[in-house]
Amino acid sequence: MKNVEMKVEGNILTIKVDLSKEFGPSSSGKTTIVASTEGNISVPDRDEKVGLNVYKKK
């Protein structure tokens, strides 16, 4: 994962992303990657999965 933190408290999933970070251009080159799970990942100690991409226009 890049710049993604996940925490589960009870039945609440909290996802934390630092919006000031950048990880270079997307594969298309049209946007800049801010955070990514880099595919679907399991929620800690749960059956659910998360797939997250955060990006911004160049």
Contacts in CASP RR format, 6 or more apart in sequence:
PFRMAT RR
TARGET T0000
AUTHOR 0000-0000-0000
METHOD contacts of the structure
MODEL  1
MKNVEMKVEGNILTIKVDLSKEFGPSSSGKTTIVASTEGNISVPDRDEKV
GLNVYKKK
1 35 0 8 1.000
1 36 0 8 1.000
1 37 0 8 1.000
1 38 0 8 1.000
1 41 0 8 1.000
2 23 0 8 1.000
2 33 0 8 1.000
2 35 0 8 1.000
2 36 0 8 1.000
2 38 0 8 1.000
3 17 0 8 1.000
3 18 0 8 1.000
3 21 0 8 1.000
3 23 0 8 1.000
3 34 0 8 1.000
3 35 0 8 1.000
3 36 0 8 1.000
3 54 0 8 1.000
4 15 0 8 1.000
4 16 0 8 1.000
4 17 0 8 1.000
4 35 0 8 1.000
4 36 0 8 1.000
4 37 0 8 1.000
4 52 0 8 1.000
5 15 0 8 1.000
5 16 0 8 1.000
5 17 0 8 1.000
6 13 0 8 1.000
6 14 0 8 1.000
6 15 0 8 1.000
6 16 0 8 1.000
6 43 0 8 1.000
6 44 0 8 1.000
6 50 0 8 1.000
7 13 0 8 1.000
7 14 0 8 1.000
7 16 0 8 1.000
7 44 0 8 1.000
8 14 0 8 1.000
8 43 0 8 1.000
8 44 0 8 1.000
8 45 0 8 1.000
8 46 0 8 1.000
13 43 0 8 1.000
13 46 0 8 1.000
13 48 0 8 1.000
13 50 0 8 1.000
15 50 0 8 1.000
15 52 0 8 1.000
17 34 0 8 1.000
17 35 0 8 1.000
17 54 0 8 1.000
18 35 0 8 1.000
19 34 0 8 1.000
19 54 0 8 1.000
21 34 0 8 1.000
21 35 0 8 1.000
22 32 0 8 1.000
22 33 0 8 1.000
22 34 0 8 1.000
23 32 0 8 1.000
23 33 0 8 1.000
23 34 0 8 1.000
23 35 0 8 1.000
23 36 0 8 1.000
24 32 0 8 1.000
24 33 0 8 1.000
25 31 0 8 1.000
25 32 0 8 1.000
25 33 0 8 1.000
25 58 0 8 1.000
26 32 0 8 1.000
26 33 0 8 1.000
26 55 0 8 1.000
29 58 0 8 1.000
30 57 0 8 1.000
30 58 0 8 1.000
31 55 0 8 1.000
31 56 0 8 1.000
31 57 0 8 1.000
31 58 0 8 1.000
32 55 0 8 1.000
32 56 0 8 1.000
32 57 0 8 1.000
32 58 0 8 1.000
33 53 0 8 1.000
33 54 0 8 1.000
33 55 0 8 1.000
34 54 0 8 1.000
34 55 0 8 1.000
34 56 0 8 1.000
35 52 0 8 1.000
35 53 0 8 1.000
35 54 0 8 1.000
36 52 0 8 1.000
36 53 0 8 1.000
36 54 0 8 1.000
37 50 0 8 1.000
37 51 0 8 1.000
37 52 0 8 1.000
37 53 0 8 1.000
39 51 0 8 1.000
40 49 0 8 1.000
40 50 0 8 1.000
40 51 0 8 1.000
41 49 0 8 1.000
41 50 0 8 1.000
41 51 0 8 1.000
42 48 0 8 1.000
42 49 0 8 1.000
42 50 0 8 1.000
43 49 0 8 1.000
43 50 0 8 1.000
END
